[in-house]
Each structure stands twice: as C-alpha cells, then as structure tokens.
Amino acid sequence: MDDMEVKADALEGAFDAVLAAEAVDELKASVAALQRQVDGQAVAAARLPLDGAKAADPALGAFVERYLRRGIDAGVEMKSLSGATGAEGGYAVPREIDGSIAATLKSLSPIRSIATVVQTGTSGYRKLVATGETEAGWVSETAPRPVTGTRSFAEIAPPSGELYANPAASQAMLDDAMFDVESWLADEIAREFAVAEGTAFVNGNGTNKPKGFLTYAATDEADAVRDFGELQYVASGAAGAFAASNPQDQLVELVHALRAPYRQGACWVMNSDTLARIRKFKTTDGAFIWQPGLVEGQAATLLGYPVVEAEDMPAVAANSLSIAFGNFRAGYLIADRGETRILRDPFSNKPFVHFYATKRVGGAIIDSNAIKLMKFAAS
C-alpha cells in the first residue's frame, strides 16, 4: 500500500513538472510575441514617412472630433494648441488649421497677397523707418571731414482691431462623419476674414481697424518735397475720366513717378470696372497695352507690370483715387497678432452651431514713396 502511494506521489510530481514546463513555455512565447510587437512599433516609429505623407496630429484630431463636432473640451490636449485659453474666451486653433486659414486668406485678400505680413506677439507693434537721405561728400586724403547731417527716423505703429467671423453649421452636419469640418471651417473663416480685410487695407480709417492706404493724405508733390506719410498722385487729365486723347500716356507717367528701385516688384491695384476701361486702350499701331497672362495662374500685365484686382478700390469718378501703382511689399505693412481663436456657440441660434472666430490684425503704410496713385482730375 505504501509502495502504491509513493508511486502515485511520483506520478503527480511528474505531471506538475510537465505543467510547469508548459507554463514556462507559454510565458516565454507570450514575452517573445510582445517583444516582436514592441520591436515592430519601434521600427515603424523610426521609419521615415513616405514622400508627401504626413503623420496624424493627435491634438488636431482631438480638437476636431471632440471640440468642434461635439463641444467636448475635456481631453483636448491644450499644450500643442499654442496659446489656448479657457472655453469662455475660445481656444486657439491647431497650427494646421491656422496655416490653412492663412493660406486661403493670402489667396483671397488682394492686398495681403502683395504687402509685407509680420507675426507679432502683442498689439503694440512698432517699426522704425528711416526718412530722408544720409548726407555724404567727397574729400581728399588729408582734407578735414565736415560733419554730415544725421538721418532721421519715424516710428510706425500700425492701427489694429479685432477681426471676427461667425460661420454656422447644423449639428447634423457636424455629426456626419463624412463631413470635413476642418476644411469647411478654415475656408469659411478665411473667406469672411478676406472680405473685411480687403475693405480695411484700402479704406480703413484706423479706428479699431487697419489704416487703409487710400486714407492717407495725397498730393502732387514729388518725393523730395512731400512730407513723410503723404502719397503722391498723378492726374488723369480729365475730371472723372481719362484724357480724351492718348489716355495711356498718364499711366506711363504714373509708372515713372515711382523711382526705379521700387519698380522692381511693383504692381497695379484697381477694381474690375477701372480695368475694363484700360483694357480697351491701344497704342498708335493698334496693339493693346494690357496683356493677358500667357500661363494659367500668371497675372495679366499692364505696361509690363502685374495687375491685382481689388474690388474695394473706388470706381472712376471726379477726384477719385481709383488706381494705385507701387511696390506694396515695401510700402504697406500688415501685422497679425497671434493665432486665430475659436469659441463654439451652440446656444445662440439653435439648431445651428456657430463658430465665433477672432484674430487681431493691423495695417499701415511704412514707406509713402513706394506707392503712387492716379487721381481722376484735370490736374
């Protein structure tokens, strides 16, 4: 009997050893599989993306899927939203959306596309601009050097204001997984911003908005005589119209009123009605002075310079300043403060959800010698 118990104990011990060995093997297999998974992820993370591929930004996905679609701000990673604030003031949009808004703005806002644009961190942007010319002279090697005049400077502080847009979408649109809310929102905000900007950069009075270049004083005095901050105009030759004979001559005068260094990169700015009149002008041999772009997307040219259509430019009328010609990159400054901010508002206009977007924008002339105007007057 005792011998049987001993044999049974030995048999149970053998079974336990086998089970323990199997457990160890299973554990080793699990560890190996886990290690392969980790190694695969590490390799995938280290592998360079294919050309044109873009890694998904989790912060962007959280912002779009949680905040924009459902209004849930909990769980949205604020650190990567570059300057986010609490929900009561709106959230700064991710860089991808802000970049898309900026790109669309540049393509839709005519003056922004040709002016100098700077990014600022505060609303108190200042720029020092040298005025006048530095005096210099010639002397012999041993002759005394007379004292020259010191060049003066002017401080430019572009007036700014808060630009806002308020596009709306129904909740059903936002719940639709196929609806690209990111692209829709960036496009709507940019289009509304572009309309307001286009007016301000041309005719803004500088009160809670940029100061438009047409609101500066204009005179027929040349650069050497005119005060800093005043623009020079060239008369068209007739009140509220072009001259009856050789009207294109005054356009040539306007081009050469701009000094040669500024003409590199200069362009025309006018509305479509004014351009329609000019497109009919011909030289004495019957050739049109306006030339269409030879390549798709290339700007048409007038006397060799590109034409920018800005519908906020005034129509031709008595004493109107309907045509501008100049180097706007040297002459006009646009100051963008920070990023676009968005506040989701599902309550004001149910069942629609509004996205109240704001951005501070300023603008002013920084070099009044770089922009010339045509005044539709006899002199």
C-alpha positions, 0 to 999 in steps of 0.5 A: 500500500505504501509502495502504491502511494509513493508511486502515485506521489511520483506520478503527480510530481511528474505531471506538475513538472510537465505543467510547469514546463508548459507554463514556462513555455507559454510565458516565454512565447507570450514575452517573445510575441510582445517583444516582436510587437514592441520591436515592430512599433519601434521600427515603424516609429523610426521609419521615415514617412513616405514622400508627401505623407504626413503623420496624424496630429493627435491634438488636431484630431482631438480638437476636431472630433471632440471640440468642434463636432461635439463641444467636448473640451475635456481631453483636448490636449491644450499644450500643442494648441499654442496659446489656448485659453479657457472655453469662455474666451475660445481656444486657439486653433491647431497650427494646421488649421491656422496655416490653412486659414492663412493660406486661403486668406493670402489667396483671397485678400488682394492686398495681403497677397502683395504687402509685407505680413509680420507675426507679432506677439502683442498689439503694440507693434512698432517699426522704425523707418528711416526718412530722408537721405544720409548726407555724404561728400567727397574729400581728399586724403588729408582734407578735414571731414565736415560733419554730415547731417544725421538721418532721421527716423519715424516710428510706425505703429500700425492701427489694429482691431479685432477681426471676427467671423461667425460661420454656422453649421447644423449639428447634423452636419457636424455629426456626419462623419463624412463631413470635413469640418476642418476644411469647411471651417478654415475656408469659411473663416478665411473667406469672411476674414478676406472680405473685411480685410480687403475693405480695411487695407484700402479704406480703413480709417484706423479706428479699431481697424487697419489704416487703409492706404487710400486714407492717407493724405495725397498730393502732387508733390514729388518725393523730395518735397512731400512730407513723410506719410503723404502719397503722391498722385498723378492726374488723369487729365480729365475730371472723372475720366481719362484724357480724351486723347492718348489716355495711356500716356498718364499711366506711363507717367504714373509708372515713372513717378515711382523711382526705379528701385521700387519698380522692381516688384511693383504692381497695379491695384484697381477694381474690375470696372477701372480695368475694363476701361484700360483694357480697351486702350491701344497704342498708335499701331493698334496693339493693346497695352494690357496683356493677358497672362500667357500661363494659367495662374500668371497675372495679366500685365499692364505696361509690363507690370502685374495687375491685382484686382481689388474690388474695394478700390473706388470706381472712376469718378471726379477726384477719385483715387481709383488706381494705385501703382507701387511696390506694396511689399515695401510700402504697406505693412500688415501685422497679425497678432497671434493665432486665430481663436475659436469659441463654439456657440451652440446656444445662440441660434439653435439648431445651428452651431456657430463658430465665433472666430477672432484674430487681431490684425493691423495695417499701415503704410511704412514707406509713402514713396513706394506707392503712387496713385492716379487721381481722376482730375484735370490736374 
